[in-house]
Amino acid sequence: MEKDELKKMLEFHHKWLDHKPEGKRACLRNANLQDADLQSANLQKADFEGANLEDANLRKADLRKACLQGANLRWTNLQWADLQGVNLRNANLQDADLGWVDLQDARLPTADD
């Protein structure tokens, strides 16, 4: 996904979170966000199902209640991210940096995922 396209989508998402009429929830299903810099981004309730976030920077990102089901988070920096209520079923968390994350009420991958 192009940087400008992602920036525009995040602008609409912030408006959606603020209940503004021109807002729209970020739908990034199956998007290629490898190496994306989303540090400190407000991504609450965003849909990243099946997205490739390999090596992305999500440090201090707000991902509360986001859908990351089946997402590739390999080598992703998630330090200090808020993952409360996030759906991580079938997500690849291999070598992801999960230091100091909040996983309260998160749906985590099982050993079979």
Backbone bond lengths (Angstrom), bond angles and torsions (degrees), N, CA, C in turn:
res aa  C-N    CA-C-N  psi(-1)  N-CA   C-N-CA  omega(-1)  CA-C   N-CA-C  phi
1 M - - - 1.440 - - 1.528 109.37 -
2 E 1.302 116.48 135.35 1.463 121.36 -179.66 1.525 110.70 -69.24
3 K 1.313 115.88 147.97 1.464 122.65 -177.82 1.534 112.17 -58.05
4 D 1.329 117.27 -44.15 1.468 121.23 -178.96 1.526 111.47 -65.79
5 E 1.339 115.88 -38.84 1.465 120.80 178.99 1.531 110.30 -64.76
6 L 1.328 116.36 -41.89 1.457 121.12 178.37 1.527 110.39 -64.79
7 K 1.315 116.72 -43.65 1.465 121.14 179.72 1.528 110.77 -59.46
8 K 1.320 117.07 -44.52 1.463 121.99 179.63 1.532 110.60 -63.52
9 M 1.330 116.51 -43.26 1.452 120.52 179.59 1.526 111.05 -62.26
10 L 1.329 116.72 -39.69 1.460 120.43 179.22 1.530 111.39 -68.21
11 E 1.319 117.27 -33.30 1.466 120.64 175.66 1.528 110.45 -62.89
12 F 1.335 116.91 -45.64 1.461 120.89 177.40 1.534 110.77 -63.75
13 H 1.318 116.55 -37.19 1.463 120.94 179.96 1.533 110.24 -64.78
14 H 1.314 117.62 -42.81 1.470 120.81 178.68 1.526 110.54 -62.56
15 K 1.320 116.73 -38.66 1.460 120.15 176.61 1.527 110.51 -65.75
16 W 1.328 116.71 -38.55 1.464 121.45 178.02 1.523 109.63 -62.87
17 L 1.334 117.09 -43.15 1.462 120.80 178.81 1.528 111.39 -64.04
18 D 1.339 116.51 -29.80 1.467 121.49 178.49 1.532 112.10 -88.19
19 H 1.337 116.97 6.75 1.472 123.99 178.18 1.529 112.85 61.94
20 K 1.313 116.19 33.26 1.461 120.47 176.80 1.525 108.80 -86.57
21 P 1.336 117.86 143.49 1.467 120.63 -174.33 1.527 114.61 -60.78
22 E 1.325 118.25 -30.09 1.464 120.06 -178.98 1.529 112.64 -84.82
23 G 1.337 116.33 1.50 1.458 120.58 -178.65 1.519 112.97 -77.49
24 K 1.313 114.65 157.40 1.467 121.45 179.61 1.522 108.38 -150.89
25 R 1.327 116.31 133.73 1.463 121.44 178.40 1.523 110.27 -60.95
26 A 1.333 115.94 137.44 1.463 120.77 178.95 1.522 109.75 -70.20
27 C 1.316 116.18 118.60 1.454 122.35 175.81 1.526 107.01 -112.41
28 L 1.321 115.12 103.43 1.461 121.37 -176.99 1.534 110.16 -116.88
29 R 1.315 115.57 32.64 1.467 120.71 178.96 1.528 110.16 -57.39
30 N 1.302 114.61 130.14 1.468 122.42 176.71 1.527 113.87 59.42
31 A 1.316 117.45 16.28 1.467 121.15 179.76 1.525 110.40 -73.20
32 N 1.311 116.24 147.61 1.456 121.33 174.56 1.524 108.20 -92.79
33 L 1.331 115.64 102.11 1.457 122.58 -179.45 1.526 110.54 -116.31
34 Q 1.321 115.65 27.65 1.458 120.38 178.93 1.521 109.63 -57.24
35 D 1.325 116.06 132.31 1.466 124.00 179.02 1.537 113.67 68.57
36 A 1.335 119.05 10.69 1.468 121.16 -179.19 1.526 110.38 -66.05
37 D 1.322 116.05 144.01 1.465 121.71 176.08 1.524 108.09 -101.91
38 L 1.327 115.72 100.95 1.454 122.47 -179.95 1.528 110.26 -118.37
39 Q 1.313 115.58 29.48 1.458 120.82 -178.80 1.527 110.32 -58.20
40 S 1.321 115.67 131.24 1.471 124.60 177.05 1.532 113.85 64.29
41 A 1.314 118.44 12.45 1.469 121.07 -178.92 1.525 110.79 -72.87
42 N 1.330 115.45 145.19 1.456 120.89 174.46 1.519 107.30 -89.56
43 L 1.330 115.06 104.44 1.459 121.91 -175.91 1.530 111.13 -120.16
44 Q 1.327 116.01 27.14 1.455 120.29 179.33 1.523 110.21 -53.29
45 K 1.313 116.05 133.84 1.465 124.08 174.66 1.528 114.17 61.84
46 A 1.323 118.48 12.52 1.463 120.75 177.33 1.531 109.62 -70.29
47 D 1.310 116.50 153.60 1.462 122.18 -178.47 1.529 109.59 -106.65
48 F 1.341 115.06 106.95 1.462 122.70 178.60 1.529 111.15 -112.92
49 E 1.324 118.00 23.99 1.460 120.03 -175.78 1.530 110.62 -56.51
50 G 1.320 116.20 125.29 1.453 122.20 178.11 1.519 115.16 71.79
51 A 1.318 117.92 6.84 1.467 121.10 -177.79 1.526 111.62 -72.92
52 N 1.323 115.89 151.72 1.453 121.73 175.39 1.530 108.01 -97.66
53 L 1.331 115.74 105.44 1.465 122.26 178.74 1.526 110.20 -112.69
54 E 1.325 116.21 24.89 1.458 120.47 -178.37 1.525 110.61 -57.50
55 D 1.320 114.25 129.13 1.471 121.84 176.77 1.531 112.98 65.50
56 A 1.326 117.54 18.22 1.468 120.87 178.63 1.528 110.24 -79.20
57 N 1.313 115.53 159.59 1.458 121.63 177.34 1.528 108.23 -105.82
58 L 1.333 115.77 105.44 1.455 122.26 177.22 1.537 110.14 -115.69
59 R 1.317 115.70 23.98 1.464 120.93 -179.87 1.535 109.22 -57.87
60 K 1.322 115.48 128.88 1.474 124.57 178.91 1.528 113.45 62.19
61 A 1.324 117.81 17.58 1.467 120.45 177.69 1.531 110.11 -73.82
62 D 1.306 116.06 147.75 1.458 122.55 175.92 1.522 107.43 -96.38
63 L 1.325 115.28 102.74 1.462 121.76 -177.99 1.526 111.62 -112.98
64 R 1.326 117.33 23.65 1.462 119.98 -178.71 1.525 110.89 -54.85
65 K 1.333 114.25 129.24 1.461 124.04 177.56 1.525 113.67 59.00
66 A 1.312 117.36 22.04 1.468 120.69 175.21 1.525 109.40 -77.54
67 C 1.304 116.32 158.35 1.458 121.75 175.68 1.525 108.55 -103.66
68 L 1.332 115.09 112.60 1.466 121.59 176.20 1.532 109.73 -118.30
69 Q 1.312 115.40 24.65 1.459 120.66 -178.61 1.522 109.71 -60.28
70 G 1.316 115.48 127.33 1.459 121.17 178.23 1.517 114.46 70.87
71 A 1.321 118.02 8.67 1.472 120.94 -179.03 1.525 110.87 -76.05
72 N 1.316 115.65 150.34 1.452 121.82 175.16 1.529 107.93 -93.99
73 L 1.333 116.06 107.52 1.464 122.38 -179.06 1.523 111.03 -112.40
74 R 1.324 115.46 22.71 1.458 119.72 -178.89 1.529 110.44 -61.24
75 W 1.318 115.95 130.76 1.463 125.01 179.61 1.537 112.75 62.65
76 T 1.313 117.79 17.12 1.462 121.37 -179.91 1.526 110.29 -79.17
77 N 1.317 116.38 138.50 1.462 121.97 176.18 1.527 107.87 -87.22
78 L 1.334 115.60 109.26 1.460 121.83 178.34 1.532 111.44 -114.59
79 Q 1.332 117.19 17.70 1.458 119.77 -178.75 1.520 110.78 -54.11
80 W 1.334 115.08 133.92 1.459 123.80 176.21 1.524 113.50 63.00
81 A 1.327 118.91 10.43 1.468 120.79 178.83 1.525 110.34 -71.23
82 D 1.318 116.11 148.85 1.456 121.87 176.15 1.524 107.20 -95.34
83 L 1.326 115.58 107.45 1.461 121.86 -177.89 1.524 111.48 -111.97
84 Q 1.327 117.30 27.64 1.462 120.61 179.76 1.528 109.83 -61.91
85 G 1.323 116.13 127.00 1.450 121.66 176.03 1.516 115.20 70.04
86 V 1.326 117.84 10.56 1.463 121.44 -178.65 1.534 110.06 -73.16
87 N 1.322 116.16 149.33 1.459 121.83 176.35 1.528 108.50 -99.70
88 L 1.329 115.70 109.76 1.466 121.94 179.88 1.527 112.30 -112.62
89 R 1.328 117.44 17.11 1.464 119.93 -179.85 1.526 109.82 -58.28
90 N 1.308 115.33 135.66 1.468 123.74 178.65 1.523 113.82 61.83
91 A 1.324 118.04 13.95 1.469 121.43 178.22 1.528 109.76 -80.08
92 N 1.321 116.04 147.84 1.461 122.55 175.85 1.525 107.79 -93.50
93 L 1.329 116.23 108.32 1.463 122.39 -179.56 1.530 111.86 -107.15
94 Q 1.327 116.41 15.69 1.458 120.47 -177.94 1.526 110.63 -59.02
95 D 1.325 115.05 125.38 1.462 123.15 178.10 1.536 114.00 63.28
96 A 1.335 117.93 14.01 1.471 120.72 175.31 1.525 108.49 -72.71
97 D 1.317 116.28 145.29 1.465 121.74 177.80 1.524 107.88 -90.64
98 L 1.340 115.70 105.75 1.461 122.06 -176.93 1.522 111.55 -106.94
99 G 1.319 117.14 26.82 1.461 121.00 -178.70 1.519 112.09 -64.23
100 W 1.306 116.10 126.29 1.462 124.41 173.99 1.528 114.19 62.70
101 V 1.324 117.82 29.24 1.463 120.06 177.67 1.535 109.86 -83.86
102 D 1.314 115.77 154.60 1.458 122.35 175.39 1.519 107.19 -102.46
103 L 1.339 116.04 110.27 1.465 121.92 -177.53 1.527 112.26 -108.48
104 Q 1.318 117.39 22.02 1.457 120.81 -179.25 1.524 110.19 -57.61
105 D 1.328 116.61 128.27 1.466 124.17 178.45 1.529 114.19 62.87
106 A 1.322 117.75 16.59 1.471 120.77 178.88 1.520 110.15 -75.65
107 R 1.322 116.38 148.10 1.470 122.52 173.17 1.523 105.90 -94.96
108 L 1.330 114.62 106.83 1.454 120.69 -173.28 1.519 112.22 -96.41
109 P 1.337 116.81 157.71 1.461 119.82 175.15 1.526 109.73 -64.45
110 T 1.314 116.23 146.14 1.456 120.24 174.39 1.516 108.55 -93.84
111 A 1.303 115.89 174.53 1.468 120.08 179.60 1.529 111.00 -62.14
112 D 1.326 117.08 -22.91 1.472 121.52 -179.85 1.511 113.27 -85.73
113 D 1.348 118.07 -12.44 1.471 121.41 -176.12 1.507 111.10 -75.43
